[in-house]
Amino acid sequence: DIVRGRDQYCGNSKKGKQLQEKLKKIFDNIKENNNSKLTSLTDDQIREYWWYDNRKDIWKAITCSADTRSAYFRPTCDNRDDRGPYQTQNQCRCIKEEGAKYDDQVPTYFDYVPQYLR
């Protein structure tokens, strides 16, 4: 939420302003380093671009040490057994089909849940 510019819990407005200034510098650097692709994008579009490109790794870092009994509060997984969706149980990731790695999944649906509900 902070990176995407949607943090509802800014706290201290002075620190929030400093954080936003630092993020602006970071995203300006990203824009400069990828100038051929990103020069026409606004700061908000750069934030979204960066988040889309990195969110899988960010969610892995956030959830890698989570208790394996941790679960999100709504059914989001379906193993195609005609019993419908079930809640996540393994670090907020669905159990994958045979032969697939389960750790390549990330709970990107959290992106769309209001911050106060997480």
C-alpha positions as CSV (number, residue, x, y, z in Angstrom):
1,D,0.0,0.0,0.0
2,I,2.8,2.4,0.8
3,V,4.6,1.6,-2.5
4,R,1.4,1.9,-4.4
5,G,0.5,5.2,-2.7
6,R,-2.6,3.8,-1.1
7,D,-1.6,3.5,2.6
8,Q,-4.5,4.5,4.9
9,Y,-2.4,4.5,8.0
10,C,0.2,7.2,7.2
11,G,0.6,8.0,10.9
12,N,2.9,11.0,11.4
13,S,2.3,13.4,8.5
14,K,5.9,14.6,8.6
15,K,7.3,11.1,8.3
16,G,4.6,10.2,5.7
17,K,5.8,13.2,3.6
18,Q,9.4,12.2,3.9
19,L,8.5,8.6,2.9
20,Q,6.7,9.9,-0.2
21,E,9.6,12.1,-1.1
22,K,12.0,9.1,-0.8
23,L,9.6,6.9,-2.9
24,K,9.4,9.6,-5.6
25,K,13.2,9.6,-5.8
26,I,13.3,5.8,-6.0
27,F,10.7,5.8,-8.8
28,D,12.4,8.6,-10.6
29,N,15.6,6.4,-10.6
30,I,13.6,3.5,-11.9
31,K,12.2,5.7,-14.7
32,E,15.7,6.9,-15.6
33,N,17.2,3.4,-15.6
34,N,14.4,2.2,-17.9
35,N,14.0,5.3,-19.9
36,S,13.0,3.7,-23.2
37,K,9.9,2.1,-21.7
38,L,8.9,4.4,-18.9
39,T,9.5,8.0,-19.9
40,S,5.9,8.7,-20.8
41,L,4.5,7.2,-17.6
42,T,3.3,9.3,-14.6
43,D,4.6,8.7,-11.1
44,D,1.4,6.7,-10.2
45,Q,1.8,4.6,-13.4
46,I,5.5,3.9,-12.4
47,R,4.3,2.8,-9.0
48,E,1.8,0.4,-10.5
49,Y,4.4,-0.8,-13.0
50,W,6.9,-1.5,-10.3
51,W,4.3,-3.3,-8.1
52,Y,3.1,-5.4,-10.9
53,D,6.6,-6.4,-11.8
54,N,7.7,-7.2,-8.2
55,R,4.6,-8.2,-6.2
56,K,5.2,-11.9,-6.5
57,D,8.6,-11.6,-4.8
58,I,7.2,-9.1,-2.2
59,W,4.4,-11.5,-1.2
60,K,6.8,-14.4,-1.0
61,A,9.0,-12.3,1.4
62,I,6.0,-11.3,3.5
63,T,4.6,-14.8,3.8
64,C,7.6,-17.0,3.8
65,S,7.9,-17.3,7.6
66,A,4.1,-17.2,8.3
67,D,2.7,-19.9,10.4
68,T,1.5,-22.7,8.1
69,R,-1.9,-22.6,9.8
70,S,-2.4,-19.0,8.8
71,A,-5.4,-18.6,6.6
72,Y,-7.1,-15.8,4.8
73,F,-10.7,-15.3,5.9
74,R,-12.4,-16.3,2.7
75,P,-12.3,-19.4,0.4
76,T,-10.0,-18.7,-2.5
77,C,-8.6,-22.1,-3.5
78,D,-10.3,-24.8,-5.6
79,N,-8.8,-28.2,-6.2
80,R,-11.5,-29.0,-8.9
81,D,-13.1,-31.8,-6.8
82,D,-16.6,-30.3,-7.3
83,R,-16.8,-29.4,-3.7
84,G,-16.1,-25.7,-4.3
85,P,-13.5,-23.3,-3.0
86,Y,-11.7,-23.7,0.4
87,Q,-9.6,-21.4,2.6
88,T,-5.9,-21.2,2.1
89,Q,-3.8,-23.0,4.7
90,N,-0.2,-23.0,3.7
91,Q,1.2,-19.5,4.2
92,C,-1.8,-18.0,2.3
93,R,-1.1,-20.1,-0.7
94,C,-3.3,-22.7,-2.4
95,I,-2.0,-26.2,-2.7
96,K,-1.0,-26.8,-6.2
97,E,-1.6,-29.8,-8.5
98,E,0.7,-32.8,-8.5
99,G,4.1,-31.9,-9.9
100,A,3.8,-28.2,-9.5
101,K,5.6,-26.1,-6.9
102,Y,3.2,-24.5,-4.4
103,D,5.7,-21.8,-3.5
104,D,5.3,-20.0,-6.8
105,Q,1.9,-18.8,-5.9
106,V,1.3,-15.5,-4.1
107,P,-1.8,-14.2,-2.5
108,T,-2.2,-11.3,-5.0
109,Y,-5.8,-11.0,-4.1
110,F,-4.7,-9.1,-1.0
111,D,-3.9,-6.2,-3.4
112,Y,-7.6,-5.7,-3.8
113,V,-8.7,-6.1,-0.2
114,P,-9.1,-2.8,1.7
115,Q,-6.1,-2.3,4.0
116,Y,-8.3,-2.2,7.2
117,L,-9.6,-5.8,6.4
118,R,-6.2,-7.4,6.2
